[in-house]
Structures are given as structure tokens and as C-alpha cells.
Amino acid sequence: MFSNPFPNAFGLDISDLSIKLVQLDNSSFVFKKGYSYKLKTAREISLPGGLIVNGEIEQADKIKSYILKLLRGTKKSEKKIKSSWVVASLPELQSFIKLIILKKNVEEVIAEDIIIEAKKHIPFTEEEEYYIDWDILPNTKEDSTKILISAIMKKTADDYTKLLESVGLGVIALENEALAIARATVTVGKEYKNEARGLLDIGATRSSFIVYDNEIVQFSTDFNYSGELLTTALSQKMKINYEEAEKIKMKYGLAYKKQKKAWSTMMDYTKKFSGELRKAIYFYYSHFPETNRVKHITMCGSGSNLKHLDKVLSLELKNECRVGHIWKNLNNKKLKVLNDEKSLGYATAIGLALRAADNPFFTKDSI
């Protein structure tokens, strides 16, 4: 196998209330069937509210000190990260991806064709400067070309790049969260014939729903449903402090027991959320070409640990919803990882780390 030109590169998931780091060792070989990765480190550090708001960097100098602490190690047992190469996440709220189809043979397509068509779909205005990138995808039809376009506000991308470079990191790539989540949660090598996969990331401050169909991320959208939202709602409804509300949420979840007021409060928000999810799925069916039905929804994110949430969503959506196995694409049976509940919050970081550890000259290493 050719050596990775970015030795010991790692993935860094930067969100509103935490930063997660995952570093992998690519142990795949050219003459070995399949691929395999070893986990070198997985760690995180919490951020106080207000440093990053809805994905926008508000206080870069303070965030910088938290990143440096994470790189040095938050515990005595953690070794310092020596690599200076990183693949980092871009906030879903500040970025955009979409599959477009050009009615041209792939050999006839030029960059200007893609840019003109992309502008019809990108939600940013001409006054809002943005970066655009694309990948041409395999297509069986000779008279058309499938292209996955992505766009990010220039200010957002520049702010994240400047922040990472300020702590001495070289940015290999900034990647949309949806792509990283799919890389961690969609089984490598498995063919999903005539079916789509829903990927549901429930985080601390928001949730995102992603549709993986025809071997690519086709669609993603965000919702105002999160662990923070439920805890705050409980605190206000029950007139208790935030810490007490958090304990009740984690203890009972959506199980109907003695905490009837807590249950009814969380169920109201969860049913509203399931209704919005249902609309998003139907939106995908009606606005995208060659769609398949979503037959399973894989859940990840720290909020997916909420007791009975999978059962409630399965019942409301009439679709199987289950927490995912987010380490599976490392393809390492001897892997020792964090416990399952804590691991669910690392899906984005794992997806980024898989890209960071991959060999760009050997495309079979991972997705």
C-alpha cells in the first residue's frame, strides 16, 4: 500500500458544545481482501455555551485554548497528538449538499455546466459568497451525468480554517457532517438494492436527518430537537433546575412510569419531531429523482441514547429506527472502543477519521 501523504492525520468534529477527536491507524494492505483500521485515540472536550452558536464561531480565542487542551490530552493517560494534519467537520446549518443530474454525457461536461446548474439549487444568494465543490458519480445512463455538489459560506469555511491553523494544524479537508456520518454508519460494501437508508443524528443542540440512496448521500435537513431542548423544557415545565431535569431525562427517558409530567412533556416534543421527520421523508420522495423508499433509519448522536426513543420513533414513523454500530466500518474484530452509549456521539468524528486515515492512492481502503 502506498503511504499516506498525511501521516497520522485525524478527524475533528467541532460542534456547539463539544469537540471530539478520533485518530485511526490504517492497517489495510493492497493484497489483503477488504480493509481494516486500528483505533489510536478517541477523546472529547466540552465547550461552554456561546463560543459556537448554530455552527458559527463566536469566540475563536477561547475555542483555541480548548482545542490545544484536547490535543495535549484531557487526562494523564492520554498522549499528546503529534500529527499536524486534520480533517474537520463543517456545521450542517452552514453548508449544503445536493445530487444534480446534467443531461449530458460525462465526456461533454465542463466545469461551467456544473456551476450554472448548481446555482439553481444552492440556497445562498449572490450577495452571500460561498465556496462550491463537486464530485462526478458513476452513472449507467450514457446521456446524463450525476454530480454531487456541495457549498459552504466562505466566511464559515475561512473562520474554521483560520481557527485550526492558529493551533498549528494543517487542514486536509473541511467536510459536511452528513458525509462523515454516512461514512461511519452505512455498511461498507453492502448493496442496498431498491431501498434507501435514513440516518438520524440527534445531538446536544440540534438533530439532522440524512438520506443515503443509490450509494450516495442525497439529502439532509436539520430539526430543532435535541438533548438540550428536552432538558430545558423539563426544567421549565416542572419548575426544577437544569441539573435535576437532566437526571430525570436520563433516568426515565420516554418510558411511561411515575414521572407522568416529564413523560408528557418529552412526548409532546418527540411527536412533533416525528411529524417533521415524516414530512422530510415525503419531501425527499417528491423532490428527488429515482428515489427508493426509506426502509430503515439508523440513529446516532448522544441524544439517541434517550430511553425508548427508538421504539417511539419506530411506531410514529412506521419504520424501523435503531441505534447504529458506528465502529463497524473499521472492520477490526479486536477493536476496543468506548461503551456503546458514549460511542454514539462519535459518529461524525469517526467518519472524518476514516477519511483522514485513508490512502488517496488506494480507493478501496474505506468508503
Beta strands, then each sheet from edge to edge (+ up, - down):
strand 1: 10-14
strand 2: 18-26
strand 3: 37-46
strand 4: 52-53
strand 5: 56-57
strand 6: 85-90
strand 7: 95-102
strand 8: 130-137
strand 9: 145-153
strand 10: 170-176
strand 11: 196-202
strand 12: 207-213
strand 13: 216-223
strand 14: 294-300
strand 15: 321-323
sheet 1: 3+ 2- 1+ 6+ 10+
sheet 2: 4+ 5-
sheet 3: 7+ 9- 8+
sheet 4: 13+ 12- 11+ 14+ 15+
end
